[in-house]
Amino acid sequence: MKGVHLLSNERNRPKPDDRSDNVEKLQDMVQDTLNNIDEAEESLEFASGKQREQIKEKNKRREEAIEGFRDEIKDEARHNH
């Protein structure tokens, strides 16, 4: 590599754990997932029987993911205070 000279230990060093914006990222993930649920619910009107079931199952998994995100937000809030 021309112009880039890193010592081997600099290349392999992990990035510092920056958790300062985790809550914000998690809140964005919750909002994005809620938007996906809404869009999927709207598509139910045009879906066939099998598609309807798949959409409902996926939305159930999305709701479970939201619960996990919210638990992580609570953990982060406890960790930061």
LOFI-705217 format. One record per residue (C-alpha): residue in three letters; x, y, z. Coordinates in nm, 4 decimals, always signed. Example, Ala and Ser with C-alpha at 12.3 -4.5 7.8 and 13.67 -1.06 7.14 Angstrom:
REM LOFI-705217
("ALA",(+1.2300,-0.4500,+0.7800))
("SER",(+1.3670,-0.1060,+0.7140))
This chain:
REM LOFI-705217
("MET",(+0.0000,+0.0000,+0.0000))
("LYS",(+0.1487,+0.3218,-0.1112))
("GLY",(+0.1532,+0.6064,+0.1415))
("VAL",(-0.0055,+0.4112,+0.4276))
("HIS",(+0.2330,+0.2677,+0.6825))
("LEU",(+0.0721,+0.1265,+0.9927))
("LEU",(+0.2427,-0.0743,+1.2589))
("SER",(+0.0883,-0.4176,+1.2878))
("ASN",(-0.0451,-0.3484,+1.6378))
("GLU",(-0.2167,-0.0297,+1.5139))
("ARG",(-0.4002,-0.2242,+1.2428))
("ASN",(-0.5301,-0.4838,+1.4853))
("ARG",(-0.6281,-0.2542,+1.7711))
("PRO",(-1.0061,-0.2538,+1.8306))
("LYS",(-1.1894,+0.0748,+1.8168))
("PRO",(-1.2765,+0.2216,+2.1558))
("ASP",(-1.6252,+0.1362,+2.2797))
("ASP",(-1.8206,+0.4579,+2.2205))
("ARG",(-2.1640,+0.4059,+2.3686))
("SER",(-2.2535,+0.7740,+2.3863))
("ASP",(-2.5116,+0.7571,+2.1089))
("ASN",(-2.6462,+0.4047,+2.1651))
("VAL",(-2.9792,+0.5267,+2.3036))
("GLU",(-3.0310,+0.7542,+2.0043))
("LYS",(-2.9450,+0.4725,+1.7629))
("LEU",(-3.1786,+0.2340,+1.9424))
("GLN",(-3.4602,+0.4900,+1.9374))
("ASP",(-3.4056,+0.5323,+1.5622))
("MET",(-3.4240,+0.1549,+1.5222))
("VAL",(-3.7527,+0.1462,+1.7141))
("GLN",(-3.8977,+0.4206,+1.4947))
("ASP",(-3.7788,+0.2536,+1.1737))
("THR",(-3.9283,-0.0775,+1.2833))
("LEU",(-4.2592,+0.0884,+1.3737))
("ASN",(-4.2640,+0.2464,+1.0274))
("ASN",(-4.2010,-0.0946,+0.8710))
("ILE",(-4.4903,-0.2411,+1.0699))
("ASP",(-4.7206,+0.0374,+0.9504))
("GLU",(-4.6189,-0.0110,+0.5879))
("ALA",(-4.6668,-0.3857,+0.6149))
("GLU",(-5.0109,-0.3394,+0.7721))
("GLU",(-5.1090,-0.1168,+0.4811))
("SER",(-4.9949,-0.3831,+0.2339))
("LEU",(-5.2241,-0.6430,+0.3948))
("GLU",(-5.5118,-0.4939,+0.1980))
("PHE",(-5.3533,-0.6158,-0.1257))
("ALA",(-5.1986,-0.9414,-0.0026))
("SER",(-5.3135,-1.2959,-0.0690))
("GLY",(-5.3742,-1.5492,+0.2070))
("LYS",(-5.0173,-1.6810,+0.2243))
("GLN",(-4.8682,-1.3320,+0.1926))
("ARG",(-5.0991,-1.2072,+0.4692))
("GLU",(-4.9736,-1.4765,+0.7041))
("GLN",(-4.6111,-1.3985,+0.6201))
("ILE",(-4.6669,-1.0269,+0.6818))
("LYS",(-4.8384,-1.0952,+1.0140))
("GLU",(-4.5567,-1.3280,+1.1233))
("LYS",(-4.2918,-1.0752,+1.0237))
("ASN",(-4.4721,-0.7985,+1.2111))
("LYS",(-4.4855,-1.0204,+1.5185))
("ARG",(-4.1066,-1.0620,+1.4974))
("ARG",(-4.0727,-0.6856,+1.4513))
("GLU",(-4.2778,-0.6238,+1.7663))
("GLU",(-4.0542,-0.8644,+1.9559))
("ALA",(-3.7491,-0.6785,+1.8236))
("ILE",(-3.8962,-0.3499,+1.9443))
("GLU",(-3.9349,-0.4970,+2.2929))
("GLY",(-3.5663,-0.5930,+2.2811))
("PHE",(-3.4658,-0.2457,+2.1632))
("ARG",(-3.6647,-0.0891,+2.4462))
("ASP",(-3.5002,-0.3211,+2.7002))
("GLU",(-3.1596,-0.2162,+2.5641))
("ILE",(-3.2590,+0.1509,+2.5914))
("LYS",(-3.3467,+0.0950,+2.9579))
("ASP",(-3.0131,-0.0825,+3.0148))
("GLU",(-2.8243,+0.2027,+2.8489))
("ALA",(-3.0120,+0.4587,+3.0583))
("ARG",(-2.9164,+0.2694,+3.3768))
("HIS",(-2.5565,+0.2359,+3.2568))
("ASN",(-2.5224,+0.6061,+3.1813))
("HIS",(-2.6654,+0.7338,+3.5100))
